[in-house]
Amino acid sequence: MEADKQFLEMIVKNIVSNPDDVNVERTVDEMGVLLTLKINPADMGYVIGRKGQTAQAIRTLLKIVGAKNNSRVNLKIFDPEGGARRTPRPSEGSASSSDLGDVDTSALDDLKI
């Protein structure tokens, strides 16, 4: 196992909640080394971090490891959902009738408030 792949696995397994789901694929071409990181979708926020700061820090560390081994290392974080938000956040404030969807509100019709 190459040092860069081993280093990435060690870092990510210590960050995520599901370390057994961490998988790193390493490919080498004329552009350098590409490490593709596959993790449990529930752990995506831990690896990316707020505003991508954690992912950027990991990429910076990988560039240092690559420089020690005279190679260019790039990180691709595999997202099976293509970056789409999993659950839409309701807007702040009260929910409108369209936000409620299929909620049964018949029990509330007789309330005298």
Phi and psi restraints in degrees (range 20) as a CNS / XPLOR table:
assign (resid 1 and name C) (resid 2 and name N)
       (resid 2 and name CA) (resid 2 and name C) 1.0 -72.0 20.0 2
assign (resid 2 and name N) (resid 2 and name CA)
       (resid 2 and name C) (resid 3 and name N) 1.0 154.6 20.0 2
assign (resid 2 and name C) (resid 3 and name N)
       (resid 3 and name CA) (resid 3 and name C) 1.0 -63.4 20.0 2
assign (resid 3 and name N) (resid 3 and name CA)
       (resid 3 and name C) (resid 4 and name N) 1.0 -38.7 20.0 2
assign (resid 3 and name C) (resid 4 and name N)
       (resid 4 and name CA) (resid 4 and name C) 1.0 -67.5 20.0 2
assign (resid 4 and name N) (resid 4 and name CA)
       (resid 4 and name C) (resid 5 and name N) 1.0 -41.3 20.0 2
assign (resid 4 and name C) (resid 5 and name N)
       (resid 5 and name CA) (resid 5 and name C) 1.0 -65.9 20.0 2
assign (resid 5 and name N) (resid 5 and name CA)
       (resid 5 and name C) (resid 6 and name N) 1.0 -43.5 20.0 2
assign (resid 5 and name C) (resid 6 and name N)
       (resid 6 and name CA) (resid 6 and name C) 1.0 -64.6 20.0 2
assign (resid 6 and name N) (resid 6 and name CA)
       (resid 6 and name C) (resid 7 and name N) 1.0 -40.2 20.0 2
assign (resid 6 and name C) (resid 7 and name N)
       (resid 7 and name CA) (resid 7 and name C) 1.0 -63.3 20.0 2
assign (resid 7 and name N) (resid 7 and name CA)
       (resid 7 and name C) (resid 8 and name N) 1.0 -45.5 20.0 2
assign (resid 7 and name C) (resid 8 and name N)
       (resid 8 and name CA) (resid 8 and name C) 1.0 -63.0 20.0 2
assign (resid 8 and name N) (resid 8 and name CA)
       (resid 8 and name C) (resid 9 and name N) 1.0 -45.2 20.0 2
assign (resid 8 and name C) (resid 9 and name N)
       (resid 9 and name CA) (resid 9 and name C) 1.0 -60.3 20.0 2
assign (resid 9 and name N) (resid 9 and name CA)
       (resid 9 and name C) (resid 10 and name N) 1.0 -41.7 20.0 2
assign (resid 9 and name C) (resid 10 and name N)
       (resid 10 and name CA) (resid 10 and name C) 1.0 -63.1 20.0 2
assign (resid 10 and name N) (resid 10 and name CA)
       (resid 10 and name C) (resid 11 and name N) 1.0 -44.1 20.0 2
assign (resid 10 and name C) (resid 11 and name N)
       (resid 11 and name CA) (resid 11 and name C) 1.0 -65.2 20.0 2
assign (resid 11 and name N) (resid 11 and name CA)
       (resid 11 and name C) (resid 12 and name N) 1.0 -50.5 20.0 2
assign (resid 11 and name C) (resid 12 and name N)
       (resid 12 and name CA) (resid 12 and name C) 1.0 -67.8 20.0 2
assign (resid 12 and name N) (resid 12 and name CA)
       (resid 12 and name C) (resid 13 and name N) 1.0 -39.5 20.0 2
assign (resid 12 and name C) (resid 13 and name N)
       (resid 13 and name CA) (resid 13 and name C) 1.0 -63.3 20.0 2
assign (resid 13 and name N) (resid 13 and name CA)
       (resid 13 and name C) (resid 14 and name N) 1.0 -26.1 20.0 2
assign (resid 13 and name C) (resid 14 and name N)
       (resid 14 and name CA) (resid 14 and name C) 1.0 -85.6 20.0 2
assign (resid 14 and name N) (resid 14 and name CA)
       (resid 14 and name C) (resid 15 and name N) 1.0 -10.9 20.0 2
assign (resid 14 and name C) (resid 15 and name N)
       (resid 15 and name CA) (resid 15 and name C) 1.0 -94.5 20.0 2
assign (resid 15 and name N) (resid 15 and name CA)
       (resid 15 and name C) (resid 16 and name N) 1.0 -42.1 20.0 2
assign (resid 15 and name C) (resid 16 and name N)
       (resid 16 and name CA) (resid 16 and name C) 1.0 -83.0 20.0 2
assign (resid 16 and name N) (resid 16 and name CA)
       (resid 16 and name C) (resid 17 and name N) 1.0 165.2 20.0 2
assign (resid 16 and name C) (resid 17 and name N)
       (resid 17 and name CA) (resid 17 and name C) 1.0 -84.9 20.0 2
assign (resid 17 and name N) (resid 17 and name CA)
       (resid 17 and name C) (resid 18 and name N) 1.0 -23.4 20.0 2
assign (resid 17 and name C) (resid 18 and name N)
       (resid 18 and name CA) (resid 18 and name C) 1.0 -119.2 20.0 2
assign (resid 18 and name N) (resid 18 and name CA)
       (resid 18 and name C) (resid 19 and name N) 1.0 75.5 20.0 2
assign (resid 18 and name C) (resid 19 and name N)
       (resid 19 and name CA) (resid 19 and name C) 1.0 -65.6 20.0 2
assign (resid 19 and name N) (resid 19 and name CA)
       (resid 19 and name C) (resid 20 and name N) 1.0 -21.6 20.0 2
assign (resid 19 and name C) (resid 20 and name N)
       (resid 20 and name CA) (resid 20 and name C) 1.0 -72.0 20.0 2
assign (resid 20 and name N) (resid 20 and name CA)
       (resid 20 and name C) (resid 21 and name N) 1.0 -18.3 20.0 2
assign (resid 20 and name C) (resid 21 and name N)
       (resid 21 and name CA) (resid 21 and name C) 1.0 -88.8 20.0 2
assign (resid 21 and name N) (resid 21 and name CA)
       (resid 21 and name C) (resid 22 and name N) 1.0 -0.6 20.0 2
assign (resid 21 and name C) (resid 22 and name N)
       (resid 22 and name CA) (resid 22 and name C) 1.0 -77.8 20.0 2
assign (resid 22 and name N) (resid 22 and name CA)
       (resid 22 and name C) (resid 23 and name N) 1.0 127.2 20.0 2
assign (resid 22 and name C) (resid 23 and name N)
       (resid 23 and name CA) (resid 23 and name C) 1.0 -137.2 20.0 2
assign (resid 23 and name N) (resid 23 and name CA)
       (resid 23 and name C) (resid 24 and name N) 1.0 130.5 20.0 2
assign (resid 23 and name C) (resid 24 and name N)
       (resid 24 and name CA) (resid 24 and name C) 1.0 -121.2 20.0 2
assign (resid 24 and name N) (resid 24 and name CA)
       (resid 24 and name C) (resid 25 and name N) 1.0 125.2 20.0 2
assign (resid 24 and name C) (resid 25 and name N)
       (resid 25 and name CA) (resid 25 and name C) 1.0 -106.2 20.0 2
assign (resid 25 and name N) (resid 25 and name CA)
       (resid 25 and name C) (resid 26 and name N) 1.0 133.7 20.0 2
assign (resid 25 and name C) (resid 26 and name N)
       (resid 26 and name CA) (resid 26 and name C) 1.0 -115.3 20.0 2
assign (resid 26 and name N) (resid 26 and name CA)
       (resid 26 and name C) (resid 27 and name N) 1.0 124.8 20.0 2
assign (resid 26 and name C) (resid 27 and name N)
       (resid 27 and name CA) (resid 27 and name C) 1.0 -127.3 20.0 2
assign (resid 27 and name N) (resid 27 and name CA)
       (resid 27 and name C) (resid 28 and name N) 1.0 144.2 20.0 2
assign (resid 27 and name C) (resid 28 and name N)
       (resid 28 and name CA) (resid 28 and name C) 1.0 -121.3 20.0 2
assign (resid 28 and name N) (resid 28 and name CA)
       (resid 28 and name C) (resid 29 and name N) 1.0 132.6 20.0 2
assign (resid 28 and name C) (resid 29 and name N)
       (resid 29 and name CA) (resid 29 and name C) 1.0 -143.1 20.0 2
assign (resid 29 and name N) (resid 29 and name CA)
       (resid 29 and name C) (resid 30 and name N) 1.0 -167.1 20.0 2
assign (resid 29 and name C) (resid 30 and name N)
       (resid 30 and name CA) (resid 30 and name C) 1.0 -68.2 20.0 2
assign (resid 30 and name N) (resid 30 and name CA)
       (resid 30 and name C) (resid 31 and name N) 1.0 -18.7 20.0 2
assign (resid 30 and name C) (resid 31 and name N)
       (resid 31 and name CA) (resid 31 and name C) 1.0 -83.8 20.0 2
assign (resid 31 and name N) (resid 31 and name CA)
       (resid 31 and name C) (resid 32 and name N) 1.0 -15.6 20.0 2
assign (resid 31 and name C) (resid 32 and name N)
       (resid 32 and name CA) (resid 32 and name C) 1.0 129.1 20.0 2
assign (resid 32 and name N) (resid 32 and name CA)
       (resid 32 and name C) (resid 33 and name N) 1.0 -149.6 20.0 2
assign (resid 32 and name C) (resid 33 and name N)
       (resid 33 and name CA) (resid 33 and name C) 1.0 -103.0 20.0 2
assign (resid 33 and name N) (resid 33 and name CA)
       (resid 33 and name C) (resid 34 and name N) 1.0 133.3 20.0 2
assign (resid 33 and name C) (resid 34 and name N)
       (resid 34 and name CA) (resid 34 and name C) 1.0 -117.5 20.0 2
assign (resid 34 and name N) (resid 34 and name CA)
       (resid 34 and name C) (resid 35 and name N) 1.0 119.8 20.0 2
assign (resid 34 and name C) (resid 35 and name N)
       (resid 35 and name CA) (resid 35 and name C) 1.0 -103.3 20.0 2
assign (resid 35 and name N) (resid 35 and name CA)
       (resid 35 and name C) (resid 36 and name N) 1.0 119.9 20.0 2
assign (resid 35 and name C) (resid 36 and name N)
       (resid 36 and name CA) (resid 36 and name C) 1.0 -103.1 20.0 2
assign (resid 36 and name N) (resid 36 and name CA)
       (resid 36 and name C) (resid 37 and name N) 1.0 118.7 20.0 2
assign (resid 36 and name C) (resid 37 and name N)
       (resid 37 and name CA) (resid 37 and name C) 1.0 -99.4 20.0 2
assign (resid 37 and name N) (resid 37 and name CA)
       (resid 37 and name C) (resid 38 and name N) 1.0 123.6 20.0 2
assign (resid 37 and name C) (resid 38 and name N)
       (resid 38 and name CA) (resid 38 and name C) 1.0 -117.1 20.0 2
assign (resid 38 and name N) (resid 38 and name CA)
       (resid 38 and name C) (resid 39 and name N) 1.0 124.9 20.0 2
assign (resid 38 and name C) (resid 39 and name N)
       (resid 39 and name CA) (resid 39 and name C) 1.0 -134.1 20.0 2
assign (resid 39 and name N) (resid 39 and name CA)
       (resid 39 and name C) (resid 40 and name N) 1.0 171.7 20.0 2
assign (resid 39 and name C) (resid 40 and name N)
       (resid 40 and name CA) (resid 40 and name C) 1.0 -64.1 20.0 2
assign (resid 40 and name N) (resid 40 and name CA)
       (resid 40 and name C) (resid 41 and name N) 1.0 132.9 20.0 2
assign (resid 40 and name C) (resid 41 and name N)
       (resid 41 and name CA) (resid 41 and name C) 1.0 -56.4 20.0 2
assign (resid 41 and name N) (resid 41 and name CA)
       (resid 41 and name C) (resid 42 and name N) 1.0 -26.6 20.0 2
assign (resid 41 and name C) (resid 42 and name N)
       (resid 42 and name CA) (resid 42 and name C) 1.0 -68.8 20.0 2
assign (resid 42 and name N) (resid 42 and name CA)
       (resid 42 and name C) (resid 43 and name N) 1.0 -21.5 20.0 2
assign (resid 42 and name C) (resid 43 and name N)
       (resid 43 and name CA) (resid 43 and name C) 1.0 -95.1 20.0 2
assign (resid 43 and name N) (resid 43 and name CA)
       (resid 43 and name C) (resid 44 and name N) 1.0 1.5 20.0 2
assign (resid 43 and name C) (resid 44 and name N)
       (resid 44 and name CA) (resid 44 and name C) 1.0 -58.3 20.0 2
assign (resid 44 and name N) (resid 44 and name CA)
       (resid 44 and name C) (resid 45 and name N) 1.0 -40.2 20.0 2
assign (resid 44 and name C) (resid 45 and name N)
       (resid 45 and name CA) (resid 45 and name C) 1.0 -64.5 20.0 2
assign (resid 45 and name N) (resid 45 and name CA)
       (resid 45 and name C) (resid 46 and name N) 1.0 -34.3 20.0 2
assign (resid 45 and name C) (resid 46 and name N)
       (resid 46 and name CA) (resid 46 and name C) 1.0 -66.2 20.0 2
assign (resid 46 and name N) (resid 46 and name CA)
       (resid 46 and name C) (resid 47 and name N) 1.0 -40.2 20.0 2
assign (resid 46 and name C) (resid 47 and name N)
       (resid 47 and name CA) (resid 47 and name C) 1.0 -78.1 20.0 2
assign (resid 47 and name N) (resid 47 and name CA)
       (resid 47 and name C) (resid 48 and name N) 1.0 -38.0 20.0 2
assign (resid 47 and name C) (resid 48 and name N)
       (resid 48 and name CA) (resid 48 and name C) 1.0 -78.2 20.0 2
assign (resid 48 and name N) (resid 48 and name CA)
       (resid 48 and name C) (resid 49 and name N) 1.0 -43.3 20.0 2
assign (resid 48 and name C) (resid 49 and name N)
       (resid 49 and name CA) (resid 49 and name C) 1.0 79.2 20.0 2
assign (resid 49 and name N) (resid 49 and name CA)
       (resid 49 and name C) (resid 50 and name N) 1.0 174.1 20.0 2
assign (resid 49 and name C) (resid 50 and name N)
       (resid 50 and name CA) (resid 50 and name C) 1.0 -67.9 20.0 2
assign (resid 50 and name N) (resid 50 and name CA)
       (resid 50 and name C) (resid 51 and name N) 1.0 123.2 20.0 2
assign (resid 50 and name C) (resid 51 and name N)
       (resid 51 and name CA) (resid 51 and name C) 1.0 56.7 20.0 2
assign (resid 51 and name N) (resid 51 and name CA)
       (resid 51 and name C) (resid 52 and name N) 1.0 25.4 20.0 2
assign (resid 51 and name C) (resid 52 and name N)
       (resid 52 and name CA) (resid 52 and name C) 1.0 77.4 20.0 2
assign (resid 52 and name N) (resid 52 and name CA)
       (resid 52 and name C) (resid 53 and name N) 1.0 14.4 20.0 2
assign (resid 52 and name C) (resid 53 and name N)
       (resid 53 and name CA) (resid 53 and name C) 1.0 -66.9 20.0 2
assign (resid 53 and name N) (resid 53 and name CA)
       (resid 53 and name C) (resid 54 and name N) 1.0 -39.0 20.0 2
assign (resid 53 and name C) (resid 54 and name N)
       (resid 54 and name CA) (resid 54 and name C) 1.0 -67.9 20.0 2
assign (resid 54 and name N) (resid 54 and name CA)
       (resid 54 and name C) (resid 55 and name N) 1.0 -44.6 20.0 2
assign (resid 54 and name C) (resid 55 and name N)
       (resid 55 and name CA) (resid 55 and name C) 1.0 -60.9 20.0 2
assign (resid 55 and name N) (resid 55 and name CA)
       (resid 55 and name C) (resid 56 and name N) 1.0 -40.9 20.0 2
assign (resid 55 and name C) (resid 56 and name N)
       (resid 56 and name CA) (resid 56 and name C) 1.0 -65.9 20.0 2
assign (resid 56 and name N) (resid 56 and name CA)
       (resid 56 and name C) (resid 57 and name N) 1.0 -38.6 20.0 2
assign (resid 56 and name C) (resid 57 and name N)
       (resid 57 and name CA) (resid 57 and name C) 1.0 -65.3 20.0 2
assign (resid 57 and name N) (resid 57 and name CA)
       (resid 57 and name C) (resid 58 and name N) 1.0 -40.7 20.0 2
assign (resid 57 and name C) (resid 58 and name N)
       (resid 58 and name CA) (resid 58 and name C) 1.0 -64.1 20.0 2
assign (resid 58 and name N) (resid 58 and name CA)
       (resid 58 and name C) (resid 59 and name N) 1.0 -41.8 20.0 2
assign (resid 58 and name C) (resid 59 and name N)
       (resid 59 and name CA) (resid 59 and name C) 1.0 -62.5 20.0 2
assign (resid 59 and name N) (resid 59 and name CA)
       (resid 59 and name C) (resid 60 and name N) 1.0 -39.5 20.0 2
assign (resid 59 and name C) (resid 60 and name N)
       (resid 60 and name CA) (resid 60 and name C) 1.0 -63.7 20.0 2
assign (resid 60 and name N) (resid 60 and name CA)
       (resid 60 and name C) (resid 61 and name N) 1.0 -44.7 20.0 2
assign (resid 60 and name C) (resid 61 and name N)
       (resid 61 and name CA) (resid 61 and name C) 1.0 -62.6 20.0 2
assign (resid 61 and name N) (resid 61 and name CA)
       (resid 61 and name C) (resid 62 and name N) 1.0 -38.9 20.0 2
assign (resid 61 and name C) (resid 62 and name N)
       (resid 62 and name CA) (resid 62 and name C) 1.0 -66.2 20.0 2
assign (resid 62 and name N) (resid 62 and name CA)
       (resid 62 and name C) (resid 63 and name N) 1.0 -34.1 20.0 2
assign (resid 62 and name C) (resid 63 and name N)
       (resid 63 and name CA) (resid 63 and name C) 1.0 -65.2 20.0 2
assign (resid 63 and name N) (resid 63 and name CA)
       (resid 63 and name C) (resid 64 and name N) 1.0 -36.3 20.0 2
assign (resid 63 and name C) (resid 64 and name N)
       (resid 64 and name CA) (resid 64 and name C) 1.0 -67.0 20.0 2
assign (resid 64 and name N) (resid 64 and name CA)
       (resid 64 and name C) (resid 65 and name N) 1.0 -44.3 20.0 2
assign (resid 64 and name C) (resid 65 and name N)
       (resid 65 and name CA) (resid 65 and name C) 1.0 -61.4 20.0 2
assign (resid 65 and name N) (resid 65 and name CA)
       (resid 65 and name C) (resid 66 and name N) 1.0 -42.0 20.0 2
assign (resid 65 and name C) (resid 66 and name N)
       (resid 66 and name CA) (resid 66 and name C) 1.0 -64.4 20.0 2
assign (resid 66 and name N) (resid 66 and name CA)
       (resid 66 and name C) (resid 67 and name N) 1.0 -39.4 20.0 2
assign (resid 66 and name C) (resid 67 and name N)
       (resid 67 and name CA) (resid 67 and name C) 1.0 -63.2 20.0 2
assign (resid 67 and name N) (resid 67 and name CA)
       (resid 67 and name C) (resid 68 and name N) 1.0 -36.3 20.0 2
assign (resid 67 and name C) (resid 68 and name N)
       (resid 68 and name CA) (resid 68 and name C) 1.0 -65.0 20.0 2
assign (resid 68 and name N) (resid 68 and name CA)
       (resid 68 and name C) (resid 69 and name N) 1.0 -28.6 20.0 2
assign (resid 68 and name C) (resid 69 and name N)
       (resid 69 and name CA) (resid 69 and name C) 1.0 -104.6 20.0 2
assign (resid 69 and name N) (resid 69 and name CA)
       (resid 69 and name C) (resid 70 and name N) 1.0 15.4 20.0 2
assign (resid 69 and name C) (resid 70 and name N)
       (resid 70 and name CA) (resid 70 and name C) 1.0 54.6 20.0 2
assign (resid 70 and name N) (resid 70 and name CA)
       (resid 70 and name C) (resid 71 and name N) 1.0 45.3 20.0 2
assign (resid 70 and name C) (resid 71 and name N)
       (resid 71 and name CA) (resid 71 and name C) 1.0 -141.7 20.0 2
assign (resid 71 and name N) (resid 71 and name CA)
       (resid 71 and name C) (resid 72 and name N) 1.0 158.5 20.0 2
assign (resid 71 and name C) (resid 72 and name N)
       (resid 72 and name CA) (resid 72 and name C) 1.0 -100.0 20.0 2
assign (resid 72 and name N) (resid 72 and name CA)
       (resid 72 and name C) (resid 73 and name N) 1.0 119.5 20.0 2
assign (resid 72 and name C) (resid 73 and name N)
       (resid 73 and name CA) (resid 73 and name C) 1.0 -111.7 20.0 2
assign (resid 73 and name N) (resid 73 and name CA)
       (resid 73 and name C) (resid 74 and name N) 1.0 128.5 20.0 2
assign (resid 73 and name C) (resid 74 and name N)
       (resid 74 and name CA) (resid 74 and name C) 1.0 -121.2 20.0 2
assign (resid 74 and name N) (resid 74 and name CA)
       (resid 74 and name C) (resid 75 and name N) 1.0 148.6 20.0 2
assign (resid 74 and name C) (resid 75 and name N)
       (resid 75 and name CA) (resid 75 and name C) 1.0 -116.2 20.0 2
assign (resid 75 and name N) (resid 75 and name CA)
       (resid 75 and name C) (resid 76 and name N) 1.0 130.4 20.0 2
assign (resid 75 and name C) (resid 76 and name N)
       (resid 76 and name CA) (resid 76 and name C) 1.0 -119.2 20.0 2
assign (resid 76 and name N) (resid 76 and name CA)
       (resid 76 and name C) (resid 77 and name N) 1.0 123.3 20.0 2
assign (resid 76 and name C) (resid 77 and name N)
       (resid 77 and name CA) (resid 77 and name C) 1.0 -95.8 20.0 2
assign (resid 77 and name N) (resid 77 and name CA)
       (resid 77 and name C) (resid 78 and name N) 1.0 112.2 20.0 2
assign (resid 77 and name C) (resid 78 and name N)
       (resid 78 and name CA) (resid 78 and name C) 1.0 -72.4 20.0 2
assign (resid 78 and name N) (resid 78 and name CA)
       (resid 78 and name C) (resid 79 and name N) 1.0 126.0 20.0 2
assign (resid 78 and name C) (resid 79 and name N)
       (resid 79 and name CA) (resid 79 and name C) 1.0 -121.5 20.0 2
assign (resid 79 and name N) (resid 79 and name CA)
       (resid 79 and name C) (resid 80 and name N) 1.0 106.6 20.0 2
assign (resid 79 and name C) (resid 80 and name N)
       (resid 80 and name CA) (resid 80 and name C) 1.0 -63.8 20.0 2
assign (resid 80 and name N) (resid 80 and name CA)
       (resid 80 and name C) (resid 81 and name N) 1.0 -20.4 20.0 2
assign (resid 80 and name C) (resid 81 and name N)
       (resid 81 and name CA) (resid 81 and name C) 1.0 -95.5 20.0 2
assign (resid 81 and name N) (resid 81 and name CA)
       (resid 81 and name C) (resid 82 and name N) 1.0 4.9 20.0 2
assign (resid 81 and name C) (resid 82 and name N)
       (resid 82 and name CA) (resid 82 and name C) 1.0 68.6 20.0 2
assign (resid 82 and name N) (resid 82 and name CA)
       (resid 82 and name C) (resid 83 and name N) 1.0 25.4 20.0 2
assign (resid 82 and name C) (resid 83 and name N)
       (resid 83 and name CA) (resid 83 and name C) 1.0 84.3 20.0 2
assign (resid 83 and name N) (resid 83 and name CA)
       (resid 83 and name C) (resid 84 and name N) 1.0 3.3 20.0 2
assign (resid 83 and name C) (resid 84 and name N)
       (resid 84 and name CA) (resid 84 and name C) 1.0 -72.9 20.0 2
assign (resid 84 and name N) (resid 84 and name CA)
       (resid 84 and name C) (resid 85 and name N) 1.0 142.4 20.0 2
assign (resid 84 and name C) (resid 85 and name N)
       (resid 85 and name CA) (resid 85 and name C) 1.0 -69.2 20.0 2
assign (resid 85 and name N) (resid 85 and name CA)
       (resid 85 and name C) (resid 86 and name N) 1.0 133.7 20.0 2
assign (resid 85 and name C) (resid 86 and name N)
       (resid 86 and name CA) (resid 86 and name C) 1.0 -71.0 20.0 2
assign (resid 86 and name N) (resid 86 and name CA)
       (resid 86 and name C) (resid 87 and name N) 1.0 -47.3 20.0 2
assign (resid 86 and name C) (resid 87 and name N)
       (resid 87 and name CA) (resid 87 and name C) 1.0 -128.8 20.0 2
assign (resid 87 and name N) (resid 87 and name CA)
       (resid 87 and name C) (resid 88 and name N) 1.0 124.1 20.0 2
assign (resid 87 and name C) (resid 88 and name N)
       (resid 88 and name CA) (resid 88 and name C) 1.0 -69.6 20.0 2
assign (resid 88 and name N) (resid 88 and name CA)
       (resid 88 and name C) (resid 89 and name N) 1.0 139.9 20.0 2
assign (resid 88 and name C) (resid 89 and name N)
       (resid 89 and name CA) (resid 89 and name C) 1.0 -84.3 20.0 2
assign (resid 89 and name N) (resid 89 and name CA)
       (resid 89 and name C) (resid 90 and name N) 1.0 133.1 20.0 2
assign (resid 89 and name C) (resid 90 and name N)
       (resid 90 and name CA) (resid 90 and name C) 1.0 -69.2 20.0 2
assign (resid 90 and name N) (resid 90 and name CA)
       (resid 90 and name C) (resid 91 and name N) 1.0 150.7 20.0 2
assign (resid 90 and name C) (resid 91 and name N)
       (resid 91 and name CA) (resid 91 and name C) 1.0 -68.4 20.0 2
assign (resid 91 and name N) (resid 91 and name CA)
       (resid 91 and name C) (resid 92 and name N) 1.0 154.3 20.0 2
assign (resid 91 and name C) (resid 92 and name N)
       (resid 92 and name CA) (resid 92 and name C) 1.0 -65.6 20.0 2
assign (resid 92 and name N) (resid 92 and name CA)
       (resid 92 and name C) (resid 93 and name N) 1.0 142.7 20.0 2
assign (resid 92 and name C) (resid 93 and name N)
       (resid 93 and name CA) (resid 93 and name C) 1.0 104.5 20.0 2
assign (resid 93 and name N) (resid 93 and name CA)
       (resid 93 and name C) (resid 94 and name N) 1.0 -160.0 20.0 2
assign (resid 93 and name C) (resid 94 and name N)
       (resid 94 and name CA) (resid 94 and name C) 1.0 -79.1 20.0 2
assign (resid 94 and name N) (resid 94 and name CA)
       (resid 94 and name C) (resid 95 and name N) 1.0 150.9 20.0 2
assign (resid 94 and name C) (resid 95 and name N)
       (resid 95 and name CA) (resid 95 and name C) 1.0 -86.7 20.0 2
assign (resid 95 and name N) (resid 95 and name CA)
       (resid 95 and name C) (resid 96 and name N) 1.0 135.7 20.0 2
assign (resid 95 and name C) (resid 96 and name N)
       (resid 96 and name CA) (resid 96 and name C) 1.0 -83.5 20.0 2
assign (resid 96 and name N) (resid 96 and name CA)
       (resid 96 and name C) (resid 97 and name N) 1.0 171.4 20.0 2
assign (resid 96 and name C) (resid 97 and name N)
       (resid 97 and name CA) (resid 97 and name C) 1.0 -64.3 20.0 2
assign (resid 97 and name N) (resid 97 and name CA)
       (resid 97 and name C) (resid 98 and name N) 1.0 -28.7 20.0 2
assign (resid 97 and name C) (resid 98 and name N)
       (resid 98 and name CA) (resid 98 and name C) 1.0 -71.9 20.0 2
assign (resid 98 and name N) (resid 98 and name CA)
       (resid 98 and name C) (resid 99 and name N) 1.0 -25.3 20.0 2
assign (resid 98 and name C) (resid 99 and name N)
       (resid 99 and name CA) (resid 99 and name C) 1.0 -74.5 20.0 2
assign (resid 99 and name N) (resid 99 and name CA)
       (resid 99 and name C) (resid 100 and name N) 1.0 -22.6 20.0 2
assign (resid 99 and name C) (resid 100 and name N)
       (resid 100 and name CA) (resid 100 and name C) 1.0 -78.1 20.0 2
assign (resid 100 and name N) (resid 100 and name CA)
       (resid 100 and name C) (resid 101 and name N) 1.0 -23.3 20.0 2
assign (resid 100 and name C) (resid 101 and name N)
       (resid 101 and name CA) (resid 101 and name C) 1.0 64.2 20.0 2
assign (resid 101 and name N) (resid 101 and name CA)
       (resid 101 and name C) (resid 102 and name N) 1.0 -118.9 20.0 2
assign (resid 101 and name C) (resid 102 and name N)
       (resid 102 and name CA) (resid 102 and name C) 1.0 -97.9 20.0 2
assign (resid 102 and name N) (resid 102 and name CA)
       (resid 102 and name C) (resid 103 and name N) 1.0 27.5 20.0 2
assign (resid 102 and name C) (resid 103 and name N)
       (resid 103 and name CA) (resid 103 and name C) 1.0 -75.9 20.0 2
assign (resid 103 and name N) (resid 103 and name CA)
       (resid 103 and name C) (resid 104 and name N) 1.0 130.5 20.0 2
assign (resid 103 and name C) (resid 104 and name N)
       (resid 104 and name CA) (resid 104 and name C) 1.0 -80.6 20.0 2
assign (resid 104 and name N) (resid 104 and name CA)
       (resid 104 and name C) (resid 105 and name N) 1.0 115.9 20.0 2
assign (resid 104 and name C) (resid 105 and name N)
       (resid 105 and name CA) (resid 105 and name C) 1.0 -109.2 20.0 2
assign (resid 105 and name N) (resid 105 and name CA)
       (resid 105 and name C) (resid 106 and name N) 1.0 13.1 20.0 2
assign (resid 105 and name C) (resid 106 and name N)
       (resid 106 and name CA) (resid 106 and name C) 1.0 -64.2 20.0 2
assign (resid 106 and name N) (resid 106 and name CA)
       (resid 106 and name C) (resid 107 and name N) 1.0 -28.0 20.0 2
assign (resid 106 and name C) (resid 107 and name N)
       (resid 107 and name CA) (resid 107 and name C) 1.0 -69.7 20.0 2
assign (resid 107 and name N) (resid 107 and name CA)
       (resid 107 and name C) (resid 108 and name N) 1.0 -19.8 20.0 2
assign (resid 107 and name C) (resid 108 and name N)
       (resid 108 and name CA) (resid 108 and name C) 1.0 -89.7 20.0 2
assign (resid 108 and name N) (resid 108 and name CA)
       (resid 108 and name C) (resid 109 and name N) 1.0 -11.2 20.0 2
assign (resid 108 and name C) (resid 109 and name N)
       (resid 109 and name CA) (resid 109 and name C) 1.0 -64.5 20.0 2
assign (resid 109 and name N) (resid 109 and name CA)
       (resid 109 and name C) (resid 110 and name N) 1.0 -31.8 20.0 2
assign (resid 109 and name C) (resid 110 and name N)
       (resid 110 and name CA) (resid 110 and name C) 1.0 -91.8 20.0 2
assign (resid 110 and name N) (resid 110 and name CA)
       (resid 110 and name C) (resid 111 and name N) 1.0 1.4 20.0 2
assign (resid 110 and name C) (resid 111 and name N)
       (resid 111 and name CA) (resid 111 and name C) 1.0 -72.4 20.0 2
assign (resid 111 and name N) (resid 111 and name CA)
       (resid 111 and name C) (resid 112 and name N) 1.0 139.5 20.0 2
assign (resid 111 and name C) (resid 112 and name N)
       (resid 112 and name CA) (resid 112 and name C) 1.0 -110.6 20.0 2
assign (resid 112 and name N) (resid 112 and name CA)
       (resid 112 and name C) (resid 113 and name N) 1.0 97.4 20.0 2
